[in-house]
């Protein structure tokens, strides 16, 4: 067992974002579409502990989704 296996991290994969009123969100039903501020060719961002670490693209194969990392973001400093 690696010493790193017990360290929790917060991982976020961001496809895009939008702003909408909570009342609109509460009225949405299953299958509702939420428009995002990005296009299908825009990169997906990968954040670890709120820091951008990589960019990639979402791949869909039937009912399976995966993320292909296309760029690892270099840290400054």
N, C-alpha and C positions, 0 to 999 in steps of 0.2 A: 504494500500500500504506500503510495506516494504521500509525502508530507503536504503536497498541494491539494490533495483530494478533500480535505476537511475545511478549506477556506471558501466561504460563501462569496459570490460575486453577483452583481445586478447586471444582467445582460438584456439589452433592448435591441430589437431589429425594427427599424423605422422605414416604412414604405412611403410615407408622406404624412401630411397633417392637414387639419381643417379646423375652423371655429364654427360652432353652432350652439344655439341656446339650449339649455338643459331641457326646456319644455318640448323642443323638437326631438331631442334624443329620447325622452320618455314616451313620446307618441309613436316611435318607430316600432315596427313589428319585425318578426323573424324574416330574414331575406332582404331587408331594406338596404339600399345602396347609399353609401356616404361618399360624396365626391372628395378627392384629395387634391392637394396643390402640386401634383407632379404628373408626369406622363409615364407611359409604359416603358420608355427607354431610359428614364432617369434612374440613377443608382439607388440602391437600398443602403441605408446607413446602419452600421453596427456599432453600438455603444457598450462599453464595459464601465460600470460605475460612473455613468454620465460623461464619459470621455469617448470621443470618436476614435475607433481603432481600425476600422476597415470599411470598405464599400463593396457592394456585390450586386447580384441580381437574383431575383426569385425564379426558380425553375418549377414547372408543374408537370407531373407525369401521372395522368389519371387522377386519383384522389390523393396523391402524395405531393407535398411541397418540400422544396429544399432551397438552400441559399448557397450560391456559388460565390466565393470571395474572389473579386477581381482586382482589388487593390488593398494593400495594408498601408494605413496612414502612418507616416513617420512622425515621431514625437519631436517637437522643437526643444532645443536646449539640451 
